[in-house]
Amino acid sequence: MLNSCSKEEVATPDPGNTTSSKLTDITTLSNYDATIKTGVSLLFFHATWCSICTSQRPDVEGLTSETSIKAAKLGQVDVDKNKDITAKYSVAGQPVIIIYKDNVEKHRLSGKGHSMSKLADLIKALL
């Protein structure tokens, strides 16, 4: 079951929600490809107007303080600004979290409800 936001679900953007975070902004295909090429990477696909993305964000951003996964690369992709990335990697809807190891997709999670501990465990298993 795909659980994602549509623009109709949120009338106005949340003024408290900004794209500035502890996650690395991925804004080009070449940057995305370089990020996932080696090691373990988690990419958070989101939209600034998406209420489900807003509720998932704290768990994803919380990973930046997890010392047990500090070797992992953590990034975010704004789906509205990076349609070339979302098209190439078949991301339909948001939020979507994709975890890679050495350029191979290992996990794809859609919607909300993915706890920081669950995400950290998925990453630790790949490190």
KALINBEL-V979744 format. One record per pair of residues at least 4 apart in sequence whose ideal C-beta (glycine too) atoms are under 7 Angstrom apart, sorted by sequence separation. I is the first residue (numbers start at 1). J is the second residue. D is the distance in Angstrom with one decimal. If there is no record, write none. Layout:
BEGIN
I_J_D / I_J_D
END
This chain:
BEGIN
5_9_5.3 / 13_17_6.6 / 27_31_6.2 / 28_32_6.9 / 29_33_6.1 / 30_34_6.2 / 31_35_6.3 / 32_36_6.6 / 33_37_6.3 / 46_50_6.2 / 50_54_6.6 / 51_55_6.6 / 52_56_6.4 / 53_57_6.2 / 56_60_6.2 / 57_61_5.8 / 58_62_6.0 / 78_82_5.9 / 82_86_6.3 / 83_87_6.0 / 84_88_6.4 / 85_89_6.2 / 100_104_6.3 / 114_118_5.6 / 115_119_7.0 / 116_120_6.1 / 117_121_6.3 / 118_122_6.6 / 119_123_6.5 / 120_124_6.1 / 121_125_6.4 / 123_127_6.5 / 5_10_6.8 / 26_31_5.3 / 36_41_4.8 / 77_82_5.2 / 86_91_4.2 / 91_96_5.1 / 100_105_5.6 / 101_106_5.3 / 109_114_5.1 / 114_119_5.8 / 26_32_5.0 / 35_41_5.3 / 47_53_5.8 / 63_69_6.4 / 100_106_6.3 / 46_53_3.9 / 79_86_5.2 / 98_105_5.9 / 99_106_5.3 / 77_85_5.5 / 99_107_4.2 / 26_35_6.2 / 89_98_7.0 / 64_74_6.0 / 98_108_5.2 / 46_57_7.0 / 63_74_5.7 / 79_91_6.7 / 96_108_6.6 / 97_109_4.4 / 96_110_5.3 / 79_94_5.1 / 107_122_5.4 / 44_60_4.7 / 95_111_6.8 / 26_43_6.5 / 93_110_6.5 / 95_112_6.8 / 97_114_6.3 / 106_126_6.0 / 23_44_6.2 / 42_63_6.9 / 99_122_5.7 / 99_123_6.4 / 101_126_4.5 / 99_126_7.0 / 19_48_5.9 / 42_72_6.2 / 46_76_6.2 / 48_78_6.7 / 17_48_6.0 / 40_71_6.9 / 41_72_6.6 / 47_78_6.8 / 39_71_6.7 / 40_72_4.4 / 41_73_4.3 / 42_74_5.2 / 43_75_5.1 / 44_76_4.5 / 45_77_4.9 / 46_78_6.5 / 47_79_5.2 / 46_79_6.7 / 47_80_5.6 / 39_73_6.4 / 41_75_6.9 / 43_77_5.9 / 45_79_5.4 / 13_48_5.7 / 13_49_4.6 / 17_54_5.1 / 23_60_6.9 / 60_97_6.7 / 23_61_6.3 / 35_73_5.5 / 10_49_5.1 / 22_61_5.4 / 56_95_4.8 / 10_50_6.7 / 14_54_5.8 / 21_61_5.3 / 35_75_5.6 / 10_51_5.2 / 23_64_7.0 / 45_86_6.6 / 53_94_5.6 / 5_47_6.5 / 7_49_6.2 / 9_51_6.4 / 22_64_4.0 / 53_95_4.3 / 52_95_5.9 / 50_94_5.5 / 5_50_3.6 / 50_95_6.7 / 5_51_6.2 / 45_91_5.0 / 5_52_4.8 / 47_94_5.1 / 4_52_6.5 / 5_53_6.4 / 46_94_5.4 / 3_52_7.0 / 26_75_4.5 / 45_94_5.2 / 46_95_5.1 / 24_74_6.6 / 26_76_6.6 / 45_95_6.2 / 23_74_5.2 / 24_75_4.3 / 25_76_6.1 / 26_77_4.9 / 44_95_6.6 / 45_96_4.2 / 69_120_5.6 / 72_123_4.9 / 23_75_5.7 / 68_120_6.7 / 23_76_4.2 / 32_85_5.3 / 44_97_5.5 / 63_116_6.1 / 62_116_4.2 / 66_120_5.2 / 69_123_4.6 / 21_76_6.7 / 27_82_6.3 / 29_84_5.6 / 42_97_6.4 / 43_98_5.0 / 59_114_6.2 / 69_124_6.0 / 72_127_6.7 / 29_85_5.8 / 56_112_4.5 / 59_115_5.6 / 63_119_5.9 / 68_124_6.0 / 71_127_5.7 / 42_99_5.0 / 55_112_4.9 / 59_116_4.3 / 63_120_6.1 / 56_114_6.5 / 69_127_6.7 / 19_78_6.0 / 29_88_6.4 / 41_100_4.7 / 52_111_6.2 / 60_119_6.8 / 40_100_7.0 / 52_112_4.9 / 59_119_6.4 / 40_101_5.2 / 39_102_6.9 / 36_100_4.3 / 38_102_5.8 / 37_103_5.3 / 36_103_5.4 / 42_119_6.9 / 42_123_6.3 / 40_123_5.8 / 40_126_4.7 / 40_127_5.5 / 4_93_2.9 / 5_94_6.1 / 4_94_5.4 / 2_93_5.7 / 4_110_6.3 / 3_110_6.0 / 4_111_6.3 / 2_110_5.5 / 3_111_3.2
END
